[in-house]
Structures are given as structure tokens and as C-alpha cells.
Amino acid sequence: MSRPVWFVDLIVKLFPTRFGLARLTHLPVIGYAIDGLFFEGDDLIYLPGDSSINKQIIAINQPLHTGKDFLIPSGVVEYFIQESDYHWIMDFCICRRGEECVDYPSELGCIFLGEAVKEINPAFGHQVTREEALAHAQLCRDAGLVHLIGRNKLDTIWLGAGPAHKLMTICNCCPCCCLWRFLPDISDDIGGKITSMPGVSLQVNELCSGCGTCVENTCFVDAIHLENGRAVISSACRGCGRCVDVCPNNAIELIIEDRRFVEETIDRIAPLVDLR
């Protein structure tokens, strides 16, 4: 059953309290209940921006795309948009609206795929064609937003649209307002459901001068810091690649460890949601 406007307005007002709620997941009984109620079956993957890819590393000897074989992360989004029979664009981003974002456009909302979109309240957005969904995804990338894609039970709850296996989420995230900024505060069991792309990692090279640009309002999970005058990336990194883009010295590299990284991502997500 679709949610009324007042319900979503309430979530927007409560949105800044999510960090305190996330810390409750460390309490044994409460954490187990929260996981089951709000995150059961979740699997979400951050896709680095296409601009973050070091073209020398991915210049492998194959065509740009063949079937599911894409060489840029956004190919994952394009694949699922093409595969789905149902496409929905939100007229707003609930995260940026909740944080009253001033750095990124709040009107660039999530894309939802799958039959469950027919249950979303039309006050929040509208069904679109494949072409319109693809264009919206490009607008989000052009605005500096990063895609997060997969199955997210929370979206079925706040939208009142389900079941979960009929709704795929494509979030378009900024570093300042993303819901998942609470990952450093949440339990490992829940946090482990939000990951980087398979076969992708970040590393700091010898060009790092310790300028600190990468630690200033760049990483949404605080996974990068300075240590002995040099940037260090922790295991909390979700591979969004923003630090690669902002580094003035090209000292952070996004490494493709598996040439099938896009296909592996598609194969992992595809069984989670029925898009037909």
C-alpha cells in the first residue's frame, strides 16, 4: 500500500536522527530485530563514477561492450534499466531533502525498477520509459552523484511498495547527505550488505603529498585519513571513487583487479529482483 505524503514528510523530518538509530544496532536483541525488519535480504553495491576509472588500467583487449560486458561502472545501471519492464523516477531525493542539501540537486531522485513501482504514490514521482530512465541516470552522473544499486528493503517500507523482490533501487548519492553515512555507526552485519564493486579497489600511490584534500567532505564513510603525512584508505572504503576525482596530484588510483568486474556485479544483483 503506497505511503501518504504526511508519512514521507515525517521521515524527512526525522532523517537527521539516523545516526543515533544506527548505533542501536549494536545492542544484541535490538540489533537483530532492526536487521530483520529493515535490512533482510539486502545487497547494495556502490558504483564508482566513470571518471574515476584509470583508463590505462581498463584498456583491456575487448570491445567496449558485448552483451553484459561493459567497461564502465555505469554500464551496470544501463543494463538493468534496459532489462526492466517498469521504470520510476522520484521527483526528489529523500536524503538530500532531509539534510536540506545545498551542494547537490535535491530534485534528482532515485530510480526504481520492477513491478512494485506501480504501488508508489504518484505524488512522489512518475513512471517513465527506458530512455527517460537512462537520461535521468546520466543527469545524476553529470551532477557528480554516485550510483548505489541493488535490493534495499528500506525502500519497500518507506514507499509502501513491494514485495522486495519486485523492486530494484538505483540511488544517486552525494557524499554529504547519503543515508549510508551512518555505516560507521551501524553493526557489521548490516554494514556488510553495502559494498564496493567486486574486483575494484583503491590505493594511494607515491604521488601523495599529504595535502588533505581527500579527507575534506569527500568520503561518506570516513574511510580515508592522513597518517604520517600521507593518505591512508581503510577497509571501510566502499569504492565510490570520489577521492580519486578530487585528488590534485593523481595520487589515488581506482584499480580494476578483475576484468569482469561489471559482469560480476550484474550477476550478483540480477537474482535479487524480478524486473519483468
C-alpha positions as MATLAB code, in Angstrom:
seq = 'MSRPVWFVDLIVKLFPTRFGLARLTHLPVIGYAIDGLFFEGDDLIYLPGDSSINKQIIAINQPLHTGKDFLIPSGVVEYFIQESDYHWIMDFCICRRGEECVDYPSELGCIFLGEAVKEINPAFGHQVTREEALAHAQLCRDAGLVHLIGRNKLDTIWLGAGPAHKLMTICNCCPCCCLWRFLPDISDDIGGKITSMPGVSLQVNELCSGCGTCVENTCFVDAIHLENGRAVISSACRGCGRCVDVCPNNAIELIIEDRRFVEETIDRIAPLVDLR';
ca = [
       0.000    0.000    0.000;
       1.542    3.307   -1.080;
       2.538    5.743    1.646;
       0.700    9.041    2.127;
       2.571   12.323    1.802;
       2.450   13.015    5.545;
       4.280    9.743    6.244;
       7.186   10.663    3.975;
       7.235   14.221    5.337;
       7.699   12.715    8.799;
      10.628   10.588    7.589;
      12.223   13.705    6.105;
      11.985   15.491    9.447;
      13.429   12.508   11.328;
      16.158   11.829    8.780;
      18.990   13.609   10.677;
      18.412   11.261   13.659;
      19.535    8.199   11.675;
      22.999    8.119   13.266;
      21.586    7.563   16.743;
      19.241    4.883   15.433;
      22.152    3.171   13.683;
      24.069    2.885   16.956;
      21.160    0.917   18.424;
      22.031   -1.956   16.078;
      24.993   -2.805   18.318;
      22.591   -3.861   21.078;
      22.139   -7.648   20.733;
      18.355   -8.072   20.684;
      17.503   -4.677   19.205;
      20.164   -5.008   16.512;
      18.866   -8.405   15.449;
      15.310   -7.045   15.237;
      16.330   -3.975   13.230;
      18.297   -6.130   10.803;
      15.318   -8.427   10.210;
      12.735   -5.676    9.959;
      14.586   -3.214    7.745;
      17.574   -4.886    6.064;
      16.678   -8.543    5.491;
      17.779   -9.736    2.059;
      19.617   -6.511    1.229;
      22.574   -6.392   -1.131;
      23.676   -2.962   -2.348;
      26.753   -2.052   -4.381;
      28.348    1.359   -4.815;
      29.475    2.038   -8.351;
      32.462    4.355   -8.750;
      31.985    7.235  -11.118;
      33.046    6.508  -14.669;
      35.538    9.378  -14.421;
      37.296    7.615  -11.528;
      38.418    4.721  -13.696;
      42.057    4.844  -14.759;
      41.702    4.269  -18.500;
      45.142    2.680  -18.765;
      44.115    0.010  -16.298;
      40.873   -0.874  -18.053;
      42.187   -0.665  -21.614;
      41.838   -4.399  -21.990;
      41.711   -6.175  -25.319;
      37.972   -6.432  -25.859;
      35.154   -4.323  -27.366;
      33.531   -1.583  -25.317;
      30.605   -3.862  -24.611;
      29.408   -7.249  -25.728;
      26.145   -8.368  -24.131;
      26.717   -7.798  -20.441;
      30.407   -6.890  -20.765;
      30.752   -3.179  -20.127;
      33.956   -1.371  -19.336;
      32.494    1.439  -17.244;
      30.598    1.163  -13.935;
      27.523    2.976  -15.240;
      27.074    0.030  -17.592;
      25.564   -1.822  -14.629;
      22.820    0.783  -14.297;
      22.214    0.855  -18.032;
      21.954   -2.927  -18.174;
      19.237   -3.165  -15.525;
      17.290   -0.224  -16.936;
      17.264   -1.991  -20.310;
      16.209   -5.291  -18.716;
      13.331   -3.892  -16.678;
       9.733   -3.558  -17.865;
       8.949   -0.936  -15.210;
      10.801    2.327  -14.511;
      10.118    5.005  -11.921;
      11.869    8.312  -11.231;
      11.444   10.058   -7.896;
      10.876   13.808   -8.108;
      13.118   14.339   -5.092;
      15.907   12.695   -3.136;
      14.638   11.978    0.356;
      18.193   12.078    1.744;
      19.076   15.493    0.304;
      15.659   16.831    1.242;
      16.105   15.550    4.790;
      19.519   17.187    5.112;
      18.459   20.346    3.213;
      21.372   19.838    0.844;
      22.894   22.929   -0.744;
      25.669   21.288   -2.758;
      23.753   18.812   -4.914;
      20.304   18.990   -6.559;
      17.537   17.566   -4.400;
      15.266   17.139   -7.414;
      17.444   14.320   -8.794;
      15.841   11.400   -7.005;
      16.226    7.642   -7.075;
      15.361    5.392   -9.985;
      13.281    2.343   -9.082;
      12.820   -0.678  -11.309;
      10.384   -3.599  -11.187;
       6.662   -4.177  -10.977;
       6.439   -2.816   -7.409;
       6.866    0.722   -8.748;
       3.167    0.653   -9.658;
       2.424    0.907   -5.920;
       4.441    4.094   -5.319;
       2.369    7.181   -4.532;
       2.263    9.347   -7.712;
       2.792   12.394   -5.504;
       6.434   11.321   -5.203;
       7.362   10.723   -8.840;
       6.236    9.066  -12.049;
       6.684    6.070  -14.296;
       8.963    6.680  -17.254;
      10.278    4.993  -20.356;
      13.638    3.235  -20.565;
      15.004    6.217  -22.461;
      13.862    8.651  -19.789;
      15.374    6.495  -17.046;
      18.686    6.332  -18.901;
      18.663   10.105  -19.383;
      17.934   10.670  -15.685;
      20.845    8.423  -14.701;
      23.139   10.457  -16.947;
      21.895   13.713  -15.415;
      22.762   12.342  -11.994;
      26.272   11.391  -13.091;
      26.757   14.801  -14.675;
      25.802   16.388  -11.327;
      28.554   14.435   -9.552;
      26.281   11.874   -7.919;
      27.325    8.252   -7.427;
      25.060    5.289   -8.141;
      24.170    2.731   -5.483;
      22.295   -0.250   -6.891;
      20.684   -3.407   -5.570;
      17.897   -4.617   -3.325;
      17.008   -2.376   -0.387;
      14.200   -3.397    1.947;
      14.062    0.098    3.449;
      12.769    1.444    0.161;
       9.886   -1.010    0.085;
       8.973    0.144    3.596;
       9.061    3.920    3.268;
       7.463    3.801   -0.189;
       4.916    1.148    0.721;
       5.838   -0.708   -2.468;
       6.610   -4.385   -2.561;
       7.339   -7.181   -2.354;
      11.086   -6.602   -2.043;
      11.953   -8.996   -4.858;
       9.931   -6.808   -7.231;
      11.778   -3.542   -6.518;
      15.332   -2.625   -7.513;
      16.889    0.536   -6.147;
      19.229    2.846   -8.025;
      20.187    5.610   -5.617;
      22.071    8.673   -6.806;
      24.183    9.613   -3.817;
      26.076   12.697   -2.706;
      28.816   12.493   -0.051;
      27.138   14.916    2.361;
      23.592   13.583    2.696;
      23.621    9.880    1.792;
      21.580    7.669    4.112;
      24.563    5.341    4.350;
      26.741    7.940    6.021;
      25.646    6.042    9.107;
      27.703    2.991    8.065;
      30.489    3.804   10.565;
      27.820    3.721   13.301;
      25.888    0.624   12.273;
      26.548   -3.027   13.091;
      28.921   -5.033   10.920;
      26.125   -7.458    9.984;
      24.106   -4.673    8.393;
      27.045   -2.655    7.096;
      28.384   -5.702    5.287;
      25.373   -5.625    2.980;
      26.580   -2.387    1.389;
      29.805   -2.963   -0.530;
      32.071   -1.819   -3.324;
      32.011   -3.423   -6.768;
      33.574   -6.886   -6.946;
      37.117   -6.702   -8.276;
      37.562   -2.979   -7.569;
      39.898   -1.398   -5.024;
      41.522    1.944   -4.268;
      45.137    2.592   -3.475;
      47.331    5.589   -2.691;
      50.451    5.890   -4.812;
      53.807    7.637   -4.329;
      52.465   10.974   -5.610;
      50.584   11.630   -2.340;
      51.756   14.889   -0.737;
      49.515   14.683    2.312;
      47.583   17.807    1.274;
      44.385   16.542    2.906;
      42.038   17.360    0.028;
      40.697   13.800    0.004;
      39.639   13.881    3.655;
      37.602   17.086    3.428;
      33.911   16.341    2.822;
      34.770   13.668    0.267;
      34.322   10.199    1.765;
      30.829    9.483    3.049;
      32.080    6.694    5.343;
      35.241    8.445    6.607;
      37.387    5.688    5.129;
      40.325    7.940    4.243;
      42.566    9.852    6.625;
      46.087   11.215    6.945;
      48.736    9.187    8.696;
      52.341   10.401    8.926;
      51.677   12.963    6.217;
      50.142   10.513    3.770;
      46.600    9.489    2.852;
      45.564    6.055    4.074;
      42.427    4.203    2.926;
      40.800    1.854    5.439;
      38.777   -1.302    4.912;
      35.604    0.793    5.399;
      36.005    2.064    1.802;
      33.009    1.339   -0.429;
      34.833    2.229   -3.635;
      32.791    5.276   -4.662;
      35.919    6.831   -6.187;
      35.288   10.415   -5.092;
      38.740   10.668   -3.555;
      40.189    9.735   -6.937;
      38.332   12.614   -8.578;
      39.286   15.300   -6.042;
      42.975   14.441   -5.569;
      45.001   17.275   -7.150;
      48.093   15.066   -7.541;
      46.512   11.962   -9.115;
      47.784   10.128   -6.070;
      44.762    7.836   -5.613;
      44.076    5.112   -8.135;
      40.985    3.006   -8.674;
      42.309   -0.415   -9.570;
      40.369   -2.987  -11.583;
      41.539   -6.329  -10.224;
      39.064   -8.379  -12.245;
      38.371   -7.520  -15.889;
      34.865   -8.958  -15.403;
      34.078   -6.500  -12.608;
      30.951   -5.157  -14.300;
      29.665   -8.572  -15.321;
      30.347   -9.911  -11.808;
      28.288   -7.061  -10.367;
      25.402   -7.755  -12.729;
      25.486  -11.481  -11.985;
      25.385  -10.806   -8.248;
      22.461   -8.380   -8.338;
      20.312   -9.942  -11.061;
      18.859  -12.836   -8.985;
      17.721  -10.469   -6.213;
      14.949   -8.685   -8.099;
      12.449   -9.774  -10.741;
      12.338   -6.881  -13.209;
       9.655   -8.300  -15.517;
];
